[in-house]
Amino acid sequence: MKDFIKTTVLGALLATAGSAAFAETELRLSVETPPGHVRNLAAERWAEAIAEASGGEMTVEVFPAAQLYKSADAIRALASGALDMSIQANVTMSQFEPNLSFSILPLFFGRTAEEANAILNGPIADEMGEMLSKKGINVPGAAFLFAPQHTAFTTETAVDSYDDLAGLKLATPPSPVVVAVLKEMGGSPQAARRSEIPLLLSQGQIDGMGGVTELTIIGGKLWESGIKNVFADNAGWGFYMPVVSQATMDKLSDDQQAIIRDTWAEVGQWAAAHAAEEMASARETLAANGVTVVDADPEMVAEKRTALIELQDKIVADGGMDADFIGRVTEALDGSM
């Protein structure tokens, strides 16, 4: 009888333990930026917040520096369900959903952070989420503004005007719009994965980078790979989106899905504030590491913006973007001024 009771109790304990283990949810989050970058810091905070809010029932392992997936590979993995979570730059996401390049079109030349934020927190944001949901990717919260993108970050050749771009080999994010705009301005853009850029720079295979931000240089310490000059013309804005595989979301309970959304609401606000603080001190950090910044003449930027606007319809069409959507972005942007 005692042996029977022991066996019954042991069986109950094992069954309970098995149920608890089954209830635990382990998720993987991949980013391609190096540790210390605002995206990585946000990912780590998000993982901690999810674990805390779920009482340890949900855990998130963060894989930085493209350890798990490189750049656009992560987006395809999200869509297929092979990857659970990420925080992705809109220009990288635009390979998967071309309309997400709207913030680097000529219509964004010279726009302020306030104008860009108004778009990210308005109806256009809802449309972005709907676009990605049709492709198997869930957007659980608001994107956060990263920094203004500039046309050129170079090694040996300093750029003082758009004429100086002629023939320069500039690595760009994998966005057709970035490539198209830089070509129109006379450069020789080459889409490249972020993880490949330090080696390309150090080996002299490229002359620099285009369509990225000052924080990109700082986050990757790319002065160590040869970046010495910045041509700052505020040619567009970059932002980061929290993204979760819809296949993963479908496996979670309603409460778990709510935890994913609620924790990002707080983390996203922190990330936006942190990025703004980094931007405020970016010039000092660059100068301290031997990087010279040349601010483009406002009249020259305005003239270039006017010229590019005339080509925007072609850029939109060639990039596979929805002209009606871009029209709504333009209306919303003009209304935010």
N, C-alpha and C positions, 0 to 999 in steps of 0.2 A: 504493500500500500504506500509506504514511504517512497519507494522507488518510483511508483506511478505519479505521486504528487510532484516529486523532483522533476521527472520527465515533463510533466504538464507545465510546470512553472517555467522550466528552461525553454520549452517550445514557445510559450507565450512571450518570453523575453526576446527570443530570436525573431519572432514575428514582428514585435514592436520595433526592434532595431532595424529590421528590413524595411518596415514602413517609413521610418525616419530617414533612412538612407535614400529611399525612393523619392521622398519629399524634397530632398536637397536638390538644388538646381545650380549647376556650374556653367557659367557662360564665359566666352572668350571675346576679348576686345582687342582689335589690332589698329595700330597707328604707325605711320612711317616716319614721323618726326623723332628726333633724338630726345633722350631724357632732359628735363628742364624746360622744354618748349611748352608754351601755354596749353597746347592741345594735349600733351602728355600729362601735365599737371591736372587738367580738367578730367582726363580719363581716370587718373588715380583717385581723385576726389569722388568721382561718380561711382567708382567701384566700391570705395569705402562707405559711401552713403547708402548704397544698395544693400550691402552686407549688414549695416547697422539697422536700417529700416526694416529689414526682413528677419531680424534676429538671427542672422547667420544662415537662414534657409537658402538664400541666394548668394552666390559668390561670383565675382568677376575677376578673371585673370587678365591683366593688361600686358600685351606684347608690344613693346616700343621698337622704333628704328627698323621697321619692316622685317622684324624677326619672323613673323608669321605670313604676312602678305605684303607685297609691294604695291603701292599706289593704287592704280585702277583695278588690280587683281582683287583687292579687298572688296571693292564694290560688286564685282561679279560674284564673289564668294557670299556676300550678303544676300544678293538676289537669289542665289541658288540654295541658301540655307546652310552652306558650309561654314560660314562665320556668323557669330551672333550679333556683335556690336562693333561700332566704330564711331569716330568723330572725323568727318571728311570735309576737305576744302571744296567750295563750290566749283572752282575751276577744274578740279579732278573729277568731281561728280558729273561735270558737263559732258564727259566722254560717254556717259551712260544716259544722261538727260540733257541734251544740248541747251535747253532754255535756261539752265542754271548759270550760263555765262552772261546773263543780262547785266551783271554789275561791272563787267569789264568792257562793255560796248562803249562806243564814243559818247553816247548820251550820258555816261557817268563821268566823263572827263571834268575834273575840277569840282566835283560834288563834295559836300561836307559830310562829316561823320553823322551829324544830326539828320541829314537828308537820307543817307543810306540806312540808318537805323529805323527811320520811319517806314521804309519799305519792308524791312525784315520783320517788323512787328505789326504789319497791316494785312489786308486781304491777299496780297501777293504771296505772303508766306503760306497761307492756306492752299493756294494753288500749287506751290512747290511740293507740299506734302501730298497732294492728290496725284500729281504727276508721278512721284516716286512710288506711291502705294500701288499703282497699276503695274509696277515693275518688280514687285516683291520686296520693297523696302519701306519700312515704317519710320516716320519722323516723329519722335515722341515729345518734341518741344521746340522752342524757338532757337534759331541760329544765333550765333554771336558774332559781332563785327570784329574782324581781326586788325586790319590796317590798310592804308591806301597802297595800291600797287603802283610801282614806278616802271618806266620803260627800260632802263638799263642799269645794271650793276656789273662793272667791268674790272678786268685785271690790270693790264698795262695801258690800254687806250682810254683816256678820259673823254667822256662825252659832255660837251657843253651846249650842243644844239642837235636838232633832229638830223641835220646834215651829217653829223659825225657817226650816225648809225650805219652808214653805207658799208656793206660787206662784213659787218661784225657778226660772228657766230655766237648767238645767244641761246642758251638752254632755257626752255620755257616749261611751265606746267603742261600736262598733256591735254590742252584745250585747243580745239580748232580755231576758236575766236581769238585767243591770244596770238596764235601763230599768224592768222590772217591780218590782224591789226599791225603786228610788228613788220610783216612783209610790206604792207602799205606804207609804212614809215621808213622803208629802205633797209631794214635789218635782214639778217639771215637766221631766222629762228629755227631751233631744233627741239622738238618736244622730247623731254627726257624724264626719267623717273628721278624723284628727289634723292633716292639713295645712291644714284650713279653720279650725281653732280660733283661731289668733292673730288673724285678720281678724275673726271673729265677736266676739271679746272686745274688740278695739280699737274696733269700731264700736258696741259696746253692744247687740248683738243677743241676747246671752246674759248671764246674771248670774254665770256661772262654769262650773265643771266638776264632774262627779261620777263616782265609781267609778274614779278614777285614783290615782296615787301622788305622794308628795313628789318622787321622782326624775323623774317626768314633768314637773313644773314646772321643776325644775332643768335637766333636759336640754334643754328648749325655751326656757329663760330667759323663762318666761311672765309673770314680773312686769313685763316690758317691754310686755306686752299688757294689763296691768291687774290681774292676780291679786295680792291683798293679804292674803287671809285663808285659813286652813286650819282645818277642823273635823276633827280626827284621832280616828277611832273604830275603826281597824283592822277595817273591815267585811269584809275578805276578803284574798286574796293573788293577786298577779299573777305569772305566770311566762312565760318565753320558750322557744320550741321551735325547734330546728334542723329545717328542712324542705327536702326535695329532691323535685323532680318524679320520679315513678316512671318516666315516659317517659325522663327523662335518665339515671336509674340503669340502666335496661335497656340503654342504649347504651354504658355503660362496661364495661370489663373487670372481672374479679373483683378484680384488684390495684387498679384505680382506685377501685372501690367501697370497698375496705378503707381506702384513703387518706382518702376522705371521712369514714368512721367514725372512724378512728384519730386524725385531726387534730382532729375535734370533741371527742373525749374530753378532750384537753388544754385546748382553747380553752374548752369549757364550764365546766371547773373554774376557769379563770382568770376567766371572766365572773361566776360566782357569787361569787367572793371579791371582785372589784372592786365588784359591786353592794352587797355587805355593807359594804364600806369606805365607799362613798358614802352609804349609809343612816346610818352612824355619825356622819357629819359634816353630814347634810342640814339639821338644824335651824340650825346655825351659818350655813350658806350662805343659807338662806331669810331668817334674821334680818338678815344683812348686806345683803340686797337689799330690805328693808322689808316682808317677809311675816311676818305674825303667826300663830302656831300656837296653837290652843286644843285641849287634850286633853279629849275627852269624859269625863264622869264615868263610872267603871266600872259603877256600879249602873244608871245610865241605859242604858248599852250592853247590859248583861245583860237588862234589862227589854225593850228593843227586840228583842234576839235571841230571847227567849222568844215574843214576839208574832209575829215573822216566821216562826219555826219552824212555828207553827200554819198558816201559809199556804204553807209550802215545797212541799207536795205539789201545790198548784195552780200554783205558779210552775214547778215541774218539768214538769207536764203541759202548761201553756200554752207553755212554752219548747221543747217537743218533745224533752225529755230522757228517757232510759231510767231509770225508777224503780228497776229492779233494780241497774243500775250505780251509781246514787246510793246505794243501800243498801249496796253493797260499799265505796264510798268512806267512808261513815259508819262501817262496821265497822272499816275499816283506820285511820281517823282516831282512833276511840276506843281502838283497840289500841295506838296510838303514844303515848298519854298516859302 
